[in-house]
Structures are given as C-alpha cells and as structure tokens.
Amino acid sequence: LQMVYDFAEIKIAQVSSAIPLTPDQELDLISRLRNRTGAKEIKLVTNVDASLLGGLKVQIGSNVIDLSLKGQLRELATKLDTNLF
C-alpha cells in the first residue's frame, strides 16, 4: 500500500495533538503539509495525546515536526542543561 501511495504522491501524516483537531484545523494542516512536502494529497491519521500539553506533533515517514508545548519545554531544558522531562 505504501508503494501505491508513493507512486501517487500521497503522504500519510501521523498527527498527535493535545486536544482533538476541528475539521477546519485538519483542512488547514493538510494544506500546509501539502505545500511543505510537495505531495498531491495528505492522509491524516490523528490521535489525542494529552501529555503533549498543547500543540501537536506530525510524523511523515521518518520526518517529525514537533510543535508541541512538551517538545518546546524539552528543547528549552536542553538549552538550560537540565532534565525536566
């Protein structure tokens, strides 16, 4: 199935968000991911992960875009040379 998607330029995006995305947010995210990846179509597979605290995390293949509050706090802690999480 992945080979068919690759041939048709369809990307599968695994999306984790702190709260459920609205249909309008999903459409906006699909549009932005389509522009960023150059894919003709994006299929979202969504799930809610309250541990993200806010924002979302998107994985397409081996690429991860972490826009979550948890990820930002982890990055800040690394810069401060501490281990909060």
All heavy atoms as an XYZ file, in Angstrom:
654
protein
N       0.822     -1.195      0.000
C       0.000      0.000      0.000
C       0.868      1.261      0.000
O       0.554      2.222     -0.686
C      -0.952     -0.011      1.193
C      -1.978      1.103      1.265
C      -2.899      1.083      0.063
C      -2.789      0.990      2.521
N       1.964      1.238      0.765
C       2.856      2.394      0.823
C       3.452      2.686     -0.551
O       3.588      3.846     -0.946
C       3.966      2.184      1.862
C       4.861      3.399      2.055
C       4.108      4.614      2.558
O       3.343      4.529      3.509
N       4.305      5.763      1.933
N       3.785      1.640     -1.316
C       4.340      1.839     -2.657
C       3.327      2.535     -3.568
O       3.682      3.399     -4.364
C       4.796      0.509     -3.250
C       6.049     -0.022     -2.595
S       6.615     -1.665     -3.106
C       6.198     -1.778     -4.809
N       2.050      2.164     -3.454
C       0.997      2.806     -4.241
C       0.887      4.273     -3.846
O       0.792      5.153     -4.706
C      -0.349      2.084     -4.039
C      -1.483      2.851     -4.700
C      -0.269      0.665     -4.566
N       0.907      4.544     -2.544
C       0.835      5.925     -2.073
C       2.034      6.728     -2.575
O       1.891      7.883     -2.984
C       0.760      5.982     -0.553
C      -0.614      5.773      0.030
C      -1.709      5.454     -0.760
C      -0.837      5.901      1.384
C      -2.964      5.277     -0.218
C      -2.093      5.729      1.940
C      -3.148      5.419      1.125
O      -4.393      5.247      1.665
N       3.227      6.140     -2.528
C       4.422      6.831     -3.006
C       4.288      7.163     -4.490
O       4.608      8.273     -4.924
C       5.673      5.982     -2.768
C       6.060      5.894     -1.308
O       5.574      6.723     -0.499
O       6.839      4.987     -0.958
N       3.814      6.213     -5.272
C       3.645      6.425     -6.708
C       2.625      7.530     -6.989
O       2.813      8.348     -7.885
C       3.213      5.120     -7.402
C       3.067      5.255     -8.887
C       4.191      5.329     -9.706
C       1.817      5.328     -9.468
C       4.059      5.472    -11.072
C       1.672      5.475    -10.836
C       2.800      5.540    -11.643
N       1.567      7.562     -6.211
C       0.503      8.559     -6.398
C       0.804      9.877     -5.679
O      -0.028     10.783     -5.684
C      -0.827      7.993     -5.901
N       1.981      9.966     -5.060
C       2.386     11.160     -4.312
C       1.405     11.492     -3.190
O       1.010     12.641     -2.997
C       2.582     12.347     -5.246
C       3.704     12.134     -6.249
C       3.924     13.337     -7.138
O       3.866     14.469     -6.620
O       4.148     13.129     -8.341
N       1.019     10.452     -2.461
C       0.157     10.598     -1.285
C       1.013     10.321     -0.052
O       1.701      9.304      0.016
C      -1.033      9.617     -1.330
C      -1.899      9.886     -2.562
C      -1.853      9.713     -0.053
C      -2.956      8.829     -2.812
N       0.992     11.229      0.889
C       1.749     11.068      2.134
C       0.789     10.790      3.286
O      -0.297     11.361      3.349
C       2.557     12.328      2.452
C       3.543     12.732      1.395
C       4.749     11.863      1.408
C       5.765     12.379      0.410
N       6.855     11.465      0.210
N       1.219      9.911      4.176
C       0.456      9.623      5.388
C       1.103     10.387      6.536
O       2.298     10.232      6.795
C       0.431      8.121      5.696
C      -0.219      7.362      4.548
C      -0.291      7.854      7.009
C      -0.100      5.864      4.651
N       0.320     11.226      7.192
C       0.822     12.026      8.306
C       0.191     11.526      9.603
O      -1.023     11.564      9.758
C       0.494     13.502      8.091
N       1.025     11.052     10.507
C       0.584     10.663     11.845
C       0.590     11.931     12.691
O       1.644     12.548     12.872
C       1.544      9.646     12.461
C       1.742      8.387     11.649
C       0.607      7.410     11.847
O      -0.123      7.480     12.826
N       0.455      6.501     10.907
N      -0.571     12.343     13.169
C      -0.692     13.604     13.908
C      -1.166     13.326     15.326
O      -2.221     12.730     15.532
C      -1.689     14.560     13.209
C      -1.799     15.864     13.982
C      -1.275     14.808     11.768
N      -0.364     13.768     16.288
C      -0.753     13.697     17.693
C      -0.979     15.121     18.167
O      -0.153     16.000     17.927
C       0.352     13.051     18.535
O       0.580     11.732     18.122
N      -2.112     15.338     18.824
C      -2.415     16.672     19.335
C      -2.893     16.575     20.774
O      -3.384     15.534     21.200
C      -3.475     17.355     18.464
O      -4.658     16.593     18.410
N      -2.730     17.665     21.500
C      -3.124     17.684     22.909
C      -4.639     17.591     23.063
O      -5.129     17.026     24.036
C      -2.586     18.935     23.587
N      -5.362     18.159     22.116
C      -6.821     18.085     22.090
C      -7.251     17.726     20.672
O      -6.472     17.911     19.735
C      -7.483     19.412     22.552
C      -7.067     20.565     21.637
C      -7.158     19.717     24.001
C      -7.803     21.852     21.899
N      -8.458     17.222     20.482
C      -8.883     16.856     19.130
C      -8.875     18.066     18.179
O      -9.237     19.176     18.570
C     -10.315     16.354     19.323
C     -10.410     15.973     20.764
C      -9.478     16.901     21.497
N      -8.430     17.837     16.958
C      -8.447     18.886     15.942
C      -9.855     19.039     15.384
O     -10.572     18.054     15.212
C      -7.489     18.532     14.799
C      -6.011     18.395     15.140
C      -5.224     17.964     13.911
C      -5.462     19.690     15.695
N     -10.228     20.264     15.088
C     -11.510     20.512     14.430
C     -11.355     20.188     12.941
O     -10.219     20.146     12.431
C     -11.943     21.981     14.583
O     -11.026     22.805     13.854
C     -12.010     22.402     16.040
N     -12.452     19.968     12.242
C     -12.357     19.730     10.786
C     -11.633     20.866     10.055
O     -10.838     20.603      9.145
C     -13.813     19.614     10.347
C     -14.521     19.091     11.561
C     -13.828     19.773     12.717
N     -11.863     22.112     10.454
C     -11.175     23.241      9.822
C      -9.671     23.199     10.090
O      -8.865     23.501      9.203
C     -11.730     24.577     10.326
C     -13.101     24.900      9.741
O     -13.474     24.296      8.708
O     -13.804     25.752     10.322
N      -9.277     22.816     11.297
C      -7.854     22.698     11.621
C      -7.214     21.581     10.801
O      -6.077     21.720     10.338
C      -7.664     22.437     13.113
C      -7.969     23.636     13.978
C      -7.965     23.308     15.454
O      -8.409     22.236     15.879
N      -7.484     24.244     16.261
N      -7.936     20.473     10.630
C      -7.416     19.371      9.819
C      -7.199     19.817      8.379
O      -6.156     19.516      7.785
C      -8.343     18.163      9.877
C      -8.301     17.436     11.203
C      -9.147     16.178     11.219
O      -9.730     15.808     10.177
O      -9.220     15.545     12.295
N      -8.165     20.537      7.811
C      -8.023     21.023      6.431
C      -6.849     21.991      6.301
O      -6.088     21.933      5.324
C      -9.317     21.688      5.969
C     -10.503     20.765      5.742
C     -11.764     21.580      5.417
C     -10.213     19.761      4.638
N      -6.685     22.880      7.279
C      -5.564     23.813      7.267
C      -4.235     23.067      7.358
O      -3.285     23.383      6.628
C      -5.700     24.813      8.416
C      -4.614     25.872      8.401
O      -4.409     26.502      7.334
O      -3.970     26.062      9.442
N      -4.164     22.075      8.235
C      -2.944     21.288      8.394
C      -2.623     20.528      7.105
O      -1.468     20.498      6.668
C      -3.081     20.320      9.575
C      -1.872     19.446      9.878
C      -0.632     20.288     10.160
C      -2.179     18.526     11.064
N      -3.628     19.928      6.480
C      -3.421     19.209      5.218
C      -2.848     20.160      4.167
O      -1.894     19.823      3.457
C      -4.733     18.568      4.736
C      -5.085     17.376      5.619
C      -4.630     18.141      3.269
C      -6.483     16.822      5.392
N      -3.411     21.354      4.069
C      -2.933     22.335      3.094
C      -1.474     22.708      3.346
O      -0.653     22.744      2.421
C      -3.817     23.582      3.153
O      -3.333     24.572      2.302
N      -1.148     22.962      4.600
C       0.230     23.345      4.948
C       1.206     22.197      4.691
O       2.312     22.422      4.191
C       0.306     23.789      6.402
C      -0.388     25.108      6.655
C      -0.467     25.411      8.152
N      -1.261     26.567      8.427
C      -0.762     27.792      8.617
N       0.530     27.982      8.548
N      -1.566     28.800      8.863
N       0.804     20.967      5.027
C       1.683     19.818      4.804
C       1.847     19.544      3.310
O       2.929     19.152      2.864
C       1.140     18.580      5.522
C       1.212     18.637      7.047
C       0.513     17.424      7.656
C       2.665     18.706      7.518
N       0.796     19.735      2.540
C       0.877     19.557      1.094
C       1.900     20.531      0.508
O       2.742     20.155     -0.309
C      -0.497     19.758      0.462
C      -0.599     19.166     -0.916
C      -1.966     19.343     -1.542
N      -3.046     18.780     -0.731
C      -4.200     19.374     -0.509
N      -4.470     20.558     -1.040
N      -5.119     18.790      0.220
N       1.847     21.790      0.946
C       2.812     22.788      0.480
C       4.232     22.451      0.911
O       5.182     22.617      0.144
C       2.435     24.184      0.983
C       1.204     24.730      0.316
O       0.856     24.341     -0.795
N       0.531     25.645      0.991
N       4.376     21.983      2.134
C       5.717     21.694      2.672
C       6.350     20.462      2.036
O       7.553     20.432      1.814
C       5.611     21.512      4.182
C       6.930     21.332      4.865
C       6.778     21.336      6.359
N       8.060     21.125      6.984
C       8.456     21.734      8.069
N       7.669     22.604      8.659
N       9.634     21.480      8.592
N       5.541     19.441      1.738
C       6.080     18.182      1.216
C       6.023     18.080     -0.301
O       6.713     17.249     -0.883
C       5.313     16.973      1.782
O       3.949     17.031      1.331
C       5.368     16.939      3.301
N       5.177     18.889     -0.933
C       5.000     18.775     -2.370
C       4.115     17.606     -2.776
O       3.983     17.298     -3.960
N       3.491     16.956     -1.802
C       2.617     15.810     -2.073
C       1.318     16.292     -2.697
O       0.845     17.384     -2.406
C       2.324     15.041     -0.788
N       0.746     15.453     -3.551
C      -0.549     15.788     -4.148
C      -1.671     15.675     -3.129
O      -2.641     16.406     -3.176
C      -0.843     14.861     -5.332
C       0.006     15.131     -6.530
C      -0.384     14.238     -7.678
C       0.489     14.514     -8.895
N       0.181     13.624    -10.005
N      -1.511     14.734     -2.211
C      -2.549     14.509     -1.205
C      -1.902     14.089      0.110
O      -0.868     13.429      0.130
C      -3.508     13.411     -1.684
C      -4.746     13.283     -0.838
C      -5.747     12.299     -1.428
O      -5.652     11.989     -2.622
O      -6.607     11.844     -0.664
N      -2.524     14.485      1.208
C      -2.090     14.115      2.557
C      -3.237     13.386      3.239
O      -4.365     13.871      3.241
C      -1.717     15.354      3.397
C      -0.595     16.162      2.756
C      -1.376     14.965      4.827
C       0.774     15.558      2.856
N      -2.947     12.230      3.803
C      -3.921     11.490      4.608
C      -3.509     11.654      6.071
O      -2.384     11.314      6.444
C      -3.916      9.997      4.248
C      -4.273      9.684      2.817
C      -5.759      9.740      2.632
C      -6.117      9.234      1.241
N      -7.485      9.450      0.912
N      -4.416     12.172      6.882
C      -4.132     12.344      8.305
C      -4.601     11.139      9.101
O      -5.709     10.648      8.902
C      -4.846     13.579      8.859
C      -4.444     14.951      8.341
C      -5.204     16.033      9.098
C      -2.959     15.179      8.461
N      -3.752     10.684      9.997
C      -4.119      9.688     10.997
C      -3.910     10.392     12.332
O      -2.779     10.665     12.723
C      -3.234      8.422     10.898
C      -3.605      7.430     11.976
C      -3.338      7.797      9.514
N      -5.017     10.744     12.975
C      -4.924     11.588     14.169
C      -5.163     10.806     15.450
O      -5.870      9.806     15.461
C      -5.954     12.738     14.105
O      -7.261     12.185     14.044
C      -5.716     13.625     12.898
N      -4.524     11.277     16.505
C      -4.806     10.756     17.834
C      -4.554     11.869     18.852
O      -3.834     12.813     18.576
C      -3.985      9.504     18.159
C      -2.529      9.807     18.435
O      -1.874     10.473     17.646
N      -2.016      9.323     19.540
N      -5.190     11.752     19.997
C      -5.048     12.737     21.069
C      -4.055     12.206     22.095
O      -4.148     11.066     22.539
C      -6.414     13.030     21.735
C      -6.253     13.951     22.929
C      -7.376     13.620     20.719
N      -3.080     13.048     22.428
C      -2.069     12.709     23.422
C      -1.966     13.892     24.379
O      -1.274     14.876     24.105
C      -0.729     12.432     22.736
C       0.381     12.086     23.708
O       0.154     12.125     24.939
O       1.494     11.773     23.239
N      -2.679     13.808     25.493
C      -2.726     14.915     26.457
C      -1.354     15.229     27.045
O      -1.125     16.346     27.514
C      -3.715     14.591     27.569
N      -0.416     14.280     26.994
C       0.917     14.529     27.545
C       1.692     15.581     26.748
O       2.701     16.085     27.220
C       1.726     13.228     27.616
O       2.188     12.849     26.330
N       1.206     15.932     25.548
C       1.874     16.969     24.756
C       1.662     18.356     25.365
O       2.364     19.294     25.012
C       1.363     16.960     23.314
C       1.668     15.708     22.504
C       1.055     15.812     21.122
C       3.161     15.467     22.406
N       0.673     18.485     26.246
C       0.341     19.714     26.972
C      -0.310     20.776     26.090
O      -1.124     21.553     26.546
C       1.572     20.314     27.664
C       2.323     19.390     28.620
C       3.578     20.072     29.119
C       1.434     18.981     29.779
N       0.037     20.851     24.854
C      -0.505     21.817     23.903
C       0.173     21.612     22.564
O       1.222     20.989     22.477
N      -0.427     22.115     21.502
C       0.179     21.996     20.186
C       0.015     20.609     19.596
O      -0.898     19.863     19.950
N       0.923     20.267     18.671
C       0.837     18.963     18.014
C       2.186     18.493     17.535
O       3.154     19.240     17.502
C      -0.153     19.012     16.844
C       0.010     20.101     15.794
C       0.908     19.664     14.666
C      -1.353     20.450     15.237
N       2.219     17.211     17.181
C       3.407     16.581     16.635
C       2.975     15.843     15.376
O       1.971     15.134     15.384
C       4.018     15.606     17.640
C       5.372     15.077     17.206
C       5.986     14.004     18.070
C       5.858     14.174     19.550
N       6.641     13.179     20.293
N       3.722     16.024     14.276
C       3.395     15.411     12.997
C       4.566     14.548     12.555
O       5.719     14.988     12.598
C       3.131     16.484     11.909
C       2.810     15.835     10.578
C       2.021     17.424     12.332
N       4.264     13.315     12.132
C       5.292     12.439     11.597
C       4.872     11.978     10.209
O       3.778     11.448     10.017
C       5.526     11.225     12.488
C       6.610     10.320     11.941
C       6.996      9.200     12.883
O       6.573      9.185     14.043
N       7.768      8.271     12.389
N       5.743     12.221      9.232
C       5.557     11.738      7.870
C       6.800     10.932      7.541
O       7.892     11.495      7.407
C       5.370     12.894      6.866
C       4.149     13.732      7.232
C       5.253     12.352      5.451
C       3.955     14.957      6.381
N       6.636      9.623      7.444
C       7.801      8.764      7.251
C       8.711      8.875      8.457
O       8.268      8.738      9.592
N       9.992      9.192      8.205
C      10.938      9.325      9.317
C      11.095     10.779      9.760
O      11.851     11.065     10.681
C      12.304      8.760      8.916
O      12.823      9.477      7.813
N      10.381     11.693      9.119
C      10.454     13.108      9.476
C       9.422     13.454     10.543
O       8.254     13.102     10.410
C      10.212     13.991      8.249
C      11.265     13.813      7.191
O      12.438     13.664      7.512
N      10.860     13.817      5.940
N       9.870     14.142     11.583
C       8.994     14.544     12.686
C       9.036     16.059     12.826
O      10.108     16.658     12.861
C       9.418     13.882     14.014
C       8.558     14.369     15.158
C       9.359     12.374     13.905
N       7.853     16.654     12.897
C       7.720     18.082     13.169
C       7.057     18.186     14.541
O       5.888     17.844     14.697
C       6.846     18.778     12.104
C       7.398     18.524     10.700
C       6.727     20.268     12.396
C       6.422     18.863      9.595
N       7.814     18.621     15.531
C       7.298     18.690     16.903
C       6.976     20.135     17.249
O       7.870     20.942     17.496
C       8.311     18.111     17.880
C       7.751     17.940     19.280
O       6.636     18.444     19.554
O       8.410     17.286     20.106
N       5.700     20.463     17.232
C       5.230     21.795     17.579
C       4.483     21.772     18.913
O       3.673     22.650     19.190
C       4.319     22.336     16.471
C       4.948     22.400     15.081
C       3.905     22.737     14.038
C       6.084     23.398     15.053
N       4.758     20.754     19.717
C       4.056     20.603     20.991
C       4.721     21.439     22.077
O       5.916     21.752     22.013
C       4.048     19.133     21.423
O       5.354     18.705     21.767
N       3.946     21.783     23.077
C       4.478     22.506     24.224
C       5.505     21.642     24.951
O       6.558     22.133     25.370
C       3.338     22.915     25.164
C       3.729     23.724     26.397
C       4.506     24.974     26.012
C       2.495     24.095     27.195
N       5.234     20.353     25.062
C       6.171     19.439     25.711
C       7.516     19.440     24.984
O       8.577     19.482     25.606
C       5.590     18.027     25.745
C       6.464     17.009     26.433
C       5.786     15.648     26.465
C       6.631     14.610     27.141
N       5.940     13.308     27.190
N       7.468     19.411     23.651
C       8.701     19.431     22.860
C       9.466     20.729     23.036
O      10.700     20.739     23.124
N       8.742     21.851     23.095
C       9.393     23.142     23.283
C      10.026     23.246     24.671
O      11.128     23.786     24.826
C       8.389     24.270     23.068
C       7.936     24.376     21.624
C       6.823     25.387     21.441
O       6.573     26.232     22.295
N       6.138     25.311     20.314
N       9.319     22.721     25.678
C       9.888     22.719     27.036
C      11.122     21.819     27.117
O      12.101     22.170     27.782
C       8.836     22.273     28.050
C       7.704     23.259     28.312
C       6.630     22.615     29.181
C       8.230     24.526     28.957
N      11.068     20.682     26.421
C      12.219     19.775     26.403
C      13.417     20.463     25.743
O      14.546     20.377     26.245
C      11.877     18.487     25.662
C      13.009     17.468     25.701
C      12.680     16.183     24.958
N      11.581     15.492     25.591
C      10.439     15.170     24.972
N      10.249     15.445     23.706
N       9.487     14.537     25.629
N      13.175     21.169     24.653
C      14.249     21.883     23.961
C      14.835     22.979     24.848
O      16.053     23.151     24.918
C      13.722     22.480     22.665
C      14.788     23.105     21.806
C      14.238     23.608     20.484
O      13.330     22.974     19.931
O      14.742     24.652     20.017
N      13.962     23.701     25.537
C      14.416     24.746     26.453
C      15.246     24.144     27.584
O      16.301     24.671     27.943
C      13.233     25.524     27.021
C      13.550     26.648     27.994
C      14.417     27.705     27.330
C      12.273     27.258     28.526
N      14.792     23.029     28.133
C      15.530     22.368     29.218
C      16.910     21.926     28.737
O      17.897     22.044     29.476
C      14.739     21.168     29.744
N      16.988     21.452     27.497
C      18.286     21.050     26.933
C      19.216     22.252     26.832
O      20.400     22.167     27.161
C      18.088     20.413     25.547
O      17.254     19.265     25.692
C      19.401     20.003     24.928
N      18.660     23.372     26.386
C      19.466     24.582     26.269
C      19.928     25.083     27.631
O      20.999     25.663     27.757
C      18.688     25.673     25.539
C      18.543     25.383     24.061
C      17.766     26.470     23.365
C      17.613     26.107     21.896
N      16.813     27.100     21.182
N      19.100     24.848     28.643
C      19.461     25.258     30.007
C      20.293     24.201     30.703
O      20.693     24.370     31.859
C      18.201     25.534     30.833
C      17.361     26.720     30.370
C      16.078     26.796     31.178
C      18.153     28.015     30.512
N      20.547     23.099     29.987
C      21.365     21.983     30.506
C      20.753     21.374     31.766
O      21.432     21.106     32.741
C      22.788     22.424     30.762
C      23.732     21.231     30.886
O      23.456     20.176     30.266
O      24.739     21.336     31.617
N      19.426     21.176     31.724
C      18.748     20.487     32.806
C      17.914     19.369     32.202
O      17.795     19.248     30.988
C      17.821     21.422     33.606
O      16.815     21.925     32.728
C      18.586     22.563     34.232
N      17.316     18.551     33.026
C      16.480     17.458     32.540
C      15.129     17.493     33.254
O      14.954     16.837     34.267
C      17.192     16.111     32.750
C      16.485     14.988     32.051
O      15.550     15.203     31.280
N      16.916     13.775     32.314
N      14.207     18.296     32.726
C      12.887     18.404     33.348
C      12.000     17.245     33.001
O      11.114     16.871     33.755
C      12.211     19.723     32.910
C      12.919     21.013     33.312
C      12.188     22.218     32.727
C      12.982     21.114     34.821
N      12.171     16.672     31.792
C      11.301     15.584     31.342
C      12.122     14.376     30.975
O      13.061     14.386     30.320
C      10.463     16.022     30.137
C       9.557     17.169     30.439
C       9.885     18.458     30.105
C       8.351     16.956     31.098
C       9.033     19.512     30.380
C       7.504     18.005     31.381
C       7.852     19.274     31.014
